[in-house]
Amino acid sequence: MQGLVIKSTGSWYQVYAEDGQTYDCRIKGKFRIKGIQTTNPIAVGDKVEFELEPNAETGVIDKLHDRKNYIIRKSINLSKQAQIIAANLDQAFLIVTLASPRTSLGFIDRFLVTSEAYDIPTSLVFNKLDLFSPRGLEILAEYKAIYENIGYPCYEVSALKGTNVDQIKDLLKDKTTLFSGHSGVGKSSLINAILPGFDIKTGEVSEWSDKGQHTTTFAEMHALPFGGYLIDTPGIRELGIVDIEKEELSHFFVEMRDRLNQCRFNNCRHINEPGCAVIKAVEEGEIEPSRYESYLSIYHGNDTRA
């Protein structure tokens, strides 16, 4: 039988099968992807084949269909391993907050680099608009300008008040969309606003650490009543870059990509080389300093901190 993995709970996977039933399945043997050792060989969004066990209630996955893409992160506690967050995505939405908790520009850039590397169109959704002071709205405008100027769509919402939620709904229609972000940014609240009645558990932000409490334990795919799928994921506190070579990194910063053939040296690292078009663009204000700082941080391997 063929099916779609809609939930991962570690060693078991919920598979929505072609007969319209959902089966709990485990995997047969070991799957490997491009030589990367991952903690989860099967991910939500995967298309698989499985055989029913004698009890006809559970199954064994024995084939993984080719993925059109996937998004991956380094396992922080297992530095040599990686975790596939989700597969076969049409788009990703990174849910961002400027406070309670704060999403850093470095974290945003790491997510965007990963999505560029795996060919996943990504938008930024700034949540908790209801909490913004006048100064906060100014900072929001500055954040948005950084990313809209290089082609990333940005949206402002308040899951609590329902502000602009219909706009996000329209963008989800008939697409498979990943929702990601730090714990506490309001992913679950936003999903509840989009899908009333689903009642996904939400959590409070810890007062002492200003970090959200994990409310989504495992990735899960929800069918949307207006067409498409939404994948909810556990909150990410840290995002490690996986499988991107240093000499390739600049290709995944979109504003650098167009300037790479203008550097004096073909093997320019864009760090201190003379005649570097990227450094010149930073100095002339054409590339945001925060984006260049993120490039240097990832290049030098300081890529696990949010």
C-alpha positions, -999 to +999 in steps of 0.1 A: +000+000+000+011+036-006+006+064+018+016+098+032+034+102+065+013+126+085+029+123+120+062+111+134+064+100+170+100+087+170+099+050+162+064+050+149+048+069+120+012+076+112+006+069+075-025+081+057-031+054+031-047+054-003-077+035+012-085+065+033-074+049+066-046+059+089-021+032+101+006+032+127+038+020+109+074+013+118+103+011+094+120-019+079+157-017+079+175+016+076+171+044+051+199+068+042+197+100+023+227+113+003+251+098+029+237+120+057+231+101+089+198+113+103+181+107+135+148+102+116+151+084+083+114+090+076+098+124+080+064+140+079+054+147+043+072+116+030+055+094+005+060+057+014+050+022+006+042-002+034+028-037+041+002-044+067+011-068+095-010-099+103-032-079+127-041-056+098-039-026+121-002-017+119+023-017+091+059-019+081+073+008+058+096-008+032+100+019+006+106+057+007+097+075-025+120+101-039+116+135-022+113+167-042+129+185-013+132+185+025+144+208+053+170+196+077+187+208+109+217+197+129+209+177+160+223+200+187+231+172+211+244+148+184+267+170+164+274+144+137+237+137+131+209+156+115+172+157+118+148+161+088+121+184+099+097+177+070+097+167+033+080+174+000+071+210+008+056+237-014+066+265+010+077+273+045+065+300+069+089+310+096+069+324+125+089+353+140+085+375+171+104+406+182+099+399+219+086+372+242+106+355+229+128+374+205+137+359+172+172+370+163+182+380+128+209+353+129+183+326+134+161+340+106+191+340+083+201+304+092+166+292+084+166+311+051+200+297+041+187+262+048+155+268+028+175+282-001+198+252-001+169+228-003+148+249-027+119+257-004+102+291-009+100+308+025+080+337+039+084+354+073+053+358+095+057+384+122+033+374+150+020+390+182+013+423+164-011+431+193+019+434+217+039+460+197+046+494+211+052+524+187+089+517+189+083+480+183+064+489+151+094+509+140+117+479+146+092+456+128+094+479+098+132+477+098+132+439+101+107+436+072+127+460+050+158+438+054+140+408+040+115+423+016+143+442-002+159+408-010+127+392-021+113+374+009+076+380+015+068+393+050+034+393+068+022+408+101-004+389+121-019+386+156-030+351+162-046+363+195-067+391+179-071+373+145-054+402+126-046+393+090-052+356+097-074+353+065-044+366+045-023+337+057-052+313+050-053+324+014-016+317+010-020+281+024-047+270+000-039+238-020-002+239-008+018+218+016+032+244+041+057+240+069+052+262+100+084+266+120+100+289+145+112+292+181+091+278+209+067+304+222+063+324+189+027+314+186+027+287+159+000+267+177-021+298+184-018+308+148-029+273+136-058+274+160-068+308+145-066+293+110-083+261+119-109+268+146-119+236+164-085+219+161-076+231+196-039+225+193-023+229+227-005+262+234+021+271+260+032+301+280+065+318+276+088+312+306+092+345+325+128+337+337+142+327+304+119+344+279+118+311+260+087+293+250+077+260+263+076+232+238+039+224+231+043+204+198+063+173+207+064+158+172+059+171+137+024+166+125+006+173+092-030+187+092-053+185+062-068+219+055-105+221+049-100+246+021-073+224+004-037+217+011-017+206+042-001+224+071+028+208+089+033+219+126+067+213+140+083+214+175+098+247+184+134+251+173+156+268+198+188+264+178+193+257+141+225+241+129+234+242+092+238+208+076+255+197+044+265+231+030+302+235+021+319+268+030+326+276-006+289+271-015+275+292+014+274+325-004+252+310-031+224+307-005+225+344+004+203+357-024+218+392-024+253+378-027+245+353-054+242+380-082+276+395-072+297+363-071+310+366-106+321+402-100+348+393-075+384+395-086+391+359-076+371+329-086+376+313-051+368+345-032+356+337+004+341+372+008+360+377+040+391+399+034+400+394-002+409+424-024+384+432-051+355+414-034+322+425-048+303+413-017+324+433+007+321+463-015+283+460-015+283+458+023+305+489+025+282+508+001+250+498+020+237+475-007+240+444+015+227+446+051+255+443+077+233+419+097+231+395+067+269+397+062+275+390+099+253+359+096+273+348+066+306+352+086+291+334+116+279+304+096+311+303+075+332+301+107+311+274+121+293+294+148+260+282+135+241+265+163+231+295+184+199+313+179 
